[in-house]
Amino acid sequence: MDKLQRAILTVHARRGSIIYVTSKDWTSQLVRFGQSQRDDTWAANLTHVAFVGSDGYVYESTIEARAENMRLNFSSGVKITPLKSWRGGSREEYLMIQDLICLDEKEIKAATGEALRLKRKKMYYPVFELVGTLLAGVAWSVARLFKNKKAMQKILAARNPLDGKNGMYCVAFLNHCFAAAGIRLIPERINESVCSVADTLRGHVGYDLYVIDPCLAIYRKEENEDFNFVL
């Protein structure tokens, strides 16, 4: 994300806002492939999600690789970053800001408090759980191919077979924090441990959605409205 994108994000994002990005790193490619198994809309390209807490900081579950002393070190877990310095994705990527309707300060503080609790608990980003979600998506796609609706529902309702005891990938972390505030972002039929980034746009919570494209144009999207461009 360059300075102009960050400036636009800083102006439009507020406490309680959910931020989506389309990224191109290896975990994002894995997410995109998994989501494409059961989603053929533009939303399948959304690969990472975070939210702005009651303190104005960005909260997210992430994994990072850094080269230090000729070694590749990985760090993962809850990351807390000031909104003004949050990196997001690269310059070529899309940004989306989702503002939930009727979200009050008490709920934002509750979600932030849960994120801080998970940070203290040293929650980590579970790559294997991400693979389990991918496999669930593939199984769902096969069930859809055979038009087995019962199996499709059962797959999405089942717990992730690779669910980490103290781990949550980005969208599971987001949903867990908001659930602690009494808000379920994803549809009831979907288990939190196999949910996708796109699922958070399909719950029963009203919202306003803003899209910032690579040319820095800003679109306001109504619920269930599609765009004439491809992410």
C-alpha positions as CSV (number, residue, x, y, z in Angstrom):
1,M,0.0,0.0,0.0
2,D,1.4,3.4,-0.9
3,K,1.0,6.7,0.8
4,L,-2.1,7.8,-1.2
5,Q,-3.9,4.5,-0.5
6,R,-3.1,4.7,3.1
7,A,-4.3,8.4,3.3
8,I,-7.6,7.4,1.7
9,L,-7.9,4.4,4.1
10,T,-7.2,6.6,7.1
11,V,-9.9,9.1,6.1
12,H,-12.6,6.6,5.4
13,A,-12.0,3.8,7.9
14,R,-13.3,4.4,11.4
15,R,-13.5,2.5,14.7
16,G,-15.3,-0.8,14.1
17,S,-14.6,-0.7,10.3
18,I,-13.6,-4.1,8.7
19,I,-10.9,-3.8,6.1
20,Y,-10.5,-6.3,3.2
21,V,-7.6,-6.6,0.8
22,T,-6.7,-8.7,-2.3
23,S,-3.1,-9.9,-1.9
24,K,-0.6,-11.9,-3.9
25,D,1.5,-13.7,-1.3
26,W,1.6,-17.5,-0.9
27,T,-1.0,-17.6,1.9
28,S,-3.3,-15.4,-0.1
29,Q,-3.0,-17.6,-3.2
30,L,-4.0,-20.5,-1.0
31,V,-7.0,-18.6,0.3
32,R,-8.0,-17.5,-3.2
33,F,-7.9,-21.1,-4.5
34,G,-9.9,-22.4,-1.6
35,Q,-12.6,-19.8,-1.8
36,S,-12.9,-20.3,-5.6
37,Q,-14.0,-23.9,-4.9
38,R,-17.4,-22.6,-3.6
39,D,-17.6,-19.0,-4.8
40,D,-17.6,-17.9,-8.4
41,T,-18.2,-14.2,-7.6
42,W,-15.7,-11.2,-7.2
43,A,-15.7,-11.8,-3.5
44,A,-13.7,-15.0,-3.9
45,N,-10.6,-12.8,-4.6
46,L,-10.7,-11.2,-1.2
47,T,-7.8,-12.8,0.7
48,H,-7.2,-11.0,4.0
49,V,-9.3,-9.1,6.5
50,A,-8.7,-7.0,9.6
51,F,-10.7,-4.6,11.7
52,V,-10.2,-1.2,13.4
53,G,-10.5,-1.4,17.1
54,S,-11.9,1.0,19.6
55,D,-8.4,2.5,20.1
56,G,-8.0,3.3,16.4
57,Y,-5.5,0.5,15.8
58,V,-5.8,-2.3,13.2
59,Y,-6.2,-5.8,14.6
60,E,-5.5,-8.9,12.5
61,S,-4.3,-12.4,12.5
62,T,-1.3,-12.8,10.2
63,I,1.8,-14.7,9.4
64,E,5.0,-13.1,8.2
65,A,8.3,-14.4,6.9
66,R,11.5,-12.4,7.5
67,A,15.1,-13.2,6.5
68,E,17.5,-12.6,9.4
69,N,21.1,-13.7,9.6
70,M,20.8,-15.9,6.6
71,R,17.8,-17.7,8.1
72,L,14.1,-17.4,7.2
73,N,12.1,-16.8,10.4
74,F,8.3,-16.9,10.7
75,S,6.2,-15.0,13.1
76,S,2.4,-15.3,13.4
77,G,-0.5,-14.3,15.6
78,V,-2.4,-11.2,16.5
79,K,-0.8,-8.1,15.1
80,I,-1.8,-4.6,16.2
81,T,-0.8,-1.7,14.1
82,P,-1.7,2.1,14.1
83,L,-4.2,2.7,11.2
84,K,-1.9,5.4,9.8
85,S,1.0,3.0,9.4
86,W,-0.9,-0.2,8.5
87,R,0.7,-1.7,5.4
88,G,-2.2,-3.7,4.0
89,G,-1.3,-5.0,0.5
90,S,0.8,-3.8,-2.4
91,R,0.0,-0.8,-4.6
92,E,-1.7,-2.9,-7.3
93,E,-4.3,-4.4,-4.9
94,Y,-7.9,-3.5,-4.0
95,L,-9.0,-2.3,-0.6
96,M,-12.5,-2.5,0.8
97,I,-13.9,-0.9,3.9
98,Q,-17.0,-2.4,5.5
99,D,-19.0,-0.3,8.0
100,L,-21.6,-2.3,10.0
101,I,-24.9,-0.5,10.5
102,C,-26.0,0.0,14.1
103,L,-22.6,-1.0,15.5
104,D,-22.2,0.8,18.8
105,E,-19.1,1.8,20.9
106,K,-19.8,-0.9,23.5
107,E,-19.7,-3.6,20.8
108,I,-16.5,-2.2,19.3
109,K,-14.8,-2.2,22.7
110,A,-16.0,-5.8,23.3
111,A,-14.5,-7.0,20.0
112,T,-11.3,-5.1,20.7
113,G,-11.1,-6.6,24.2
114,E,-11.4,-10.1,22.8
115,A,-8.6,-9.4,20.3
116,L,-6.3,-8.2,23.1
117,R,-7.2,-11.3,25.2
118,L,-6.1,-13.5,22.3
119,K,-3.0,-11.5,21.9
120,R,-2.1,-12.1,25.5
121,K,-3.0,-15.8,25.1
122,K,-0.4,-15.9,22.2
123,M,-2.8,-17.0,19.6
124,Y,-1.1,-18.0,16.4
125,Y,-2.0,-18.1,12.6
126,P,-2.6,-21.8,11.8
127,V,-1.6,-22.6,8.2
128,F,-2.8,-26.2,8.6
129,E,-6.2,-25.0,9.6
130,L,-6.2,-22.9,6.4
131,V,-5.5,-26.1,4.5
132,G,-8.4,-27.8,6.2
133,T,-10.7,-24.9,5.1
134,L,-9.4,-25.4,1.5
135,L,-10.2,-29.2,1.7
136,A,-13.7,-28.3,3.0
137,G,-14.1,-26.1,-0.1
138,V,-13.0,-28.8,-2.4
139,A,-15.4,-31.3,-0.8
140,W,-18.2,-28.8,-1.0
141,S,-17.5,-28.3,-4.7
142,V,-17.6,-32.0,-5.3
143,A,-20.9,-32.3,-3.4
144,R,-22.3,-29.4,-5.5
145,L,-21.2,-31.2,-8.7
146,F,-23.4,-34.2,-7.7
147,K,-26.1,-31.8,-6.5
148,N,-26.0,-33.2,-3.0
149,K,-27.4,-30.3,-1.0
150,K,-27.5,-32.2,2.3
151,A,-23.8,-33.0,2.0
152,M,-23.0,-29.4,1.0
153,Q,-24.7,-28.1,4.2
154,K,-23.0,-30.8,6.4
155,I,-19.6,-29.9,5.1
156,L,-20.0,-26.2,5.9
157,A,-21.5,-26.9,9.3
158,A,-18.8,-29.3,10.4
159,R,-15.7,-28.2,12.4
160,N,-12.4,-27.9,10.6
161,P,-10.6,-31.3,10.9
162,L,-7.3,-29.4,11.2
163,D,-8.6,-26.8,13.6
164,G,-5.8,-25.5,15.8
165,K,-6.5,-25.4,19.5
166,N,-5.0,-21.9,20.0
167,G,-4.9,-20.8,16.4
168,M,-7.2,-18.7,14.1
169,Y,-6.5,-17.5,10.6
170,C,-7.6,-13.9,9.7
171,V,-11.3,-14.4,9.0
172,A,-11.9,-16.8,11.9
173,F,-10.1,-14.3,14.2
174,L,-12.4,-11.5,12.9
175,N,-15.6,-13.5,13.4
176,H,-14.5,-14.7,16.8
177,C,-13.8,-11.2,18.1
178,F,-17.2,-9.8,16.8
179,A,-19.0,-12.9,18.1
180,A,-17.6,-11.9,21.6
181,A,-19.5,-8.6,21.0
182,G,-22.7,-10.5,20.2
183,I,-22.4,-10.0,16.4
184,R,-22.3,-13.0,14.0
185,L,-20.8,-11.8,10.7
186,I,-21.1,-15.1,8.8
187,P,-24.3,-17.1,8.0
188,E,-25.6,-19.4,10.8
189,R,-25.1,-22.5,8.7
190,I,-21.3,-22.0,8.4
191,N,-18.9,-23.1,11.1
192,E,-16.4,-20.4,12.1
193,S,-13.4,-22.7,11.6
194,V,-14.2,-23.3,7.9
195,C,-15.5,-19.8,7.0
196,S,-14.0,-17.8,4.1
197,V,-13.3,-14.1,3.8
198,A,-16.2,-13.8,1.4
199,D,-18.6,-15.3,3.9
200,T,-18.4,-12.2,6.1
201,L,-20.2,-10.3,3.4
202,R,-23.1,-12.8,3.4
203,G,-24.3,-12.7,7.0
204,H,-27.4,-11.0,8.3
205,V,-25.7,-7.8,9.5
206,G,-26.5,-4.7,7.5
207,Y,-23.5,-2.7,6.2
208,D,-22.1,-0.1,3.9
209,L,-19.2,-1.1,1.7
210,Y,-16.6,1.1,0.0
211,V,-14.1,-0.2,-2.6
212,I,-10.8,1.6,-3.3
213,D,-9.5,0.4,-6.7
214,P,-5.8,0.5,-7.9
215,C,-6.4,3.9,-9.5
216,L,-7.6,5.3,-6.2
217,A,-11.2,5.6,-7.3
218,I,-13.8,5.0,-4.5
219,Y,-17.0,3.1,-5.1
220,R,-19.8,2.7,-2.6
221,K,-21.4,-0.7,-2.9
222,E,-24.9,-1.6,-1.7
223,E,-25.5,-5.1,-0.3
224,N,-25.9,-7.8,-2.9
225,E,-24.9,-5.4,-5.7
226,D,-22.2,-6.5,-8.1
227,F,-19.6,-4.4,-9.8
228,N,-18.7,-4.2,-13.5
229,F,-15.0,-4.7,-12.8
230,V,-13.1,-7.8,-11.8
231,L,-11.0,-7.8,-8.6
